[in-house]
Amino acid sequence: ILSGGTDKHLRLWDLATGKEEKKFPATPDYIFGLALSKDNKQVATAGYGGSMRVYDMASGSLVGIKDTKALITYCIVFAPDGKSIVTGHHDTKTGKGFVKVTALDDMKDIKKAK
């Protein structure tokens, strides 16, 4: 099981023993959402501060980071093709939400929907 929260750490837990197996490097933001890639090789986090981070599950190393230009990123999911990530955000200026699709290979936005 993976967890993240206000302590700004992503953790991997052994469900059978309840023990922490891996603690990933701290993020500067609270973690509000996380997603595991279909092949279980990467995990992505999103949270307060708007950053999106992608980690290698085996090594725990950071492999990608994106400033989403949003104060809060509430949710994150890997696209079914495994080539992009979809994030859900809140624009504090307008009070409206929006969604972004970001390519994993270069961390550039592909689409934005309001």
C-alpha positions in Angstrom: 0.0 0.0 0.0 1.2 3.5 -0.8 0.4 6.5 1.4 1.1 10.2 1.4 -0.1 13.1 3.5 0.7 16.3 5.5 4.1 15.0 6.6 5.1 15.4 2.9 6.4 11.8 2.6 5.4 9.1 0.2 5.6 5.7 1.9 5.3 2.1 0.8 3.8 -0.3 3.4 3.7 -4.1 3.7 0.0 -4.9 4.2 0.7 -8.2 5.9 3.0 -6.8 8.6 1.9 -3.2 8.7 5.6 -2.2 8.5 7.0 0.6 6.4 9.0 -0.8 3.5 10.2 2.4 1.8 10.1 6.1 2.6 10.6 8.3 -0.5 12.3 11.7 -0.3 10.1 14.4 1.2 8.2 16.7 -1.1 7.9 20.5 -0.4 4.1 20.1 -0.5 1.4 18.1 1.4 0.5 15.1 -0.7 -3.2 15.1 -1.6 -3.2 12.4 -4.3 -1.0 9.6 -5.6 -1.1 7.2 -8.5 0.7 4.0 -9.4 1.5 3.3 -13.0 -0.1 0.2 -14.6 3.3 -1.6 -14.7 3.9 -0.7 -11.0 7.3 0.9 -12.0 6.4 4.5 -11.2 4.4 6.4 -8.6 3.2 10.0 -9.1 2.1 12.5 -6.4 0.1 15.7 -6.4 -0.7 18.2 -3.6 -0.7 21.6 -2.1 1.6 23.9 -3.9 0.7 22.5 -7.2 3.7 20.4 -8.0 3.4 17.0 -9.6 6.3 14.5 -9.0 7.0 11.1 -10.5 9.2 8.6 -8.7 10.8 5.3 -9.7 9.3 2.6 -7.5 12.4 0.4 -7.4 15.0 3.0 -6.4 12.7 5.7 -4.9 14.4 8.3 -7.0 12.7 11.4 -8.4 12.4 11.0 -12.2 10.1 13.9 -13.1 8.7 17.1 -11.6 6.2 19.6 -13.0 5.0 22.9 -11.6 1.4 22.8 -12.6 0.9 26.6 -12.0 -1.9 25.8 -9.6 -2.0 26.4 -5.9 -3.7 23.0 -5.3 -3.6 19.8 -7.2 -6.2 17.5 -5.7 -6.0 14.4 -7.8 -3.7 12.5 -10.2 -3.9 9.4 -12.4 -1.8 7.7 -15.0 -3.5 7.6 -18.4 -4.4 4.1 -19.6 -1.6 4.2 -22.3 1.0 5.0 -19.6 2.4 7.9 -21.6 0.8 10.7 -19.7 -0.7 11.8 -16.4 -4.0 13.6 -15.8 -4.2 16.0 -12.8 -7.2 17.9 -11.3 -6.6 21.4 -10.0 -8.3 24.3 -8.2 -7.8 27.9 -9.4 -8.0 30.1 -6.3 -8.4 33.2 -8.4 -11.5 32.1 -10.3 -12.7 29.5 -7.9 -13.1 27.0 -10.7 -11.5 23.7 -11.3 -9.5 22.5 -14.3 -7.8 19.4 -15.6 -4.4 19.0 -17.3 -2.9 16.2 -19.3 1.0 16.1 -19.1 3.3 13.9 -21.1 5.6 11.7 -19.0 8.6 11.8 -21.4 9.1 15.6 -21.3 6.7 16.7 -18.5 5.0 19.2 -21.0 1.3 19.9 -21.0 -0.6 18.2 -23.8 -4.1 19.5 -22.9 -5.9 21.7 -20.4 -9.7 21.6 -19.9 -11.7 24.1 -17.8 
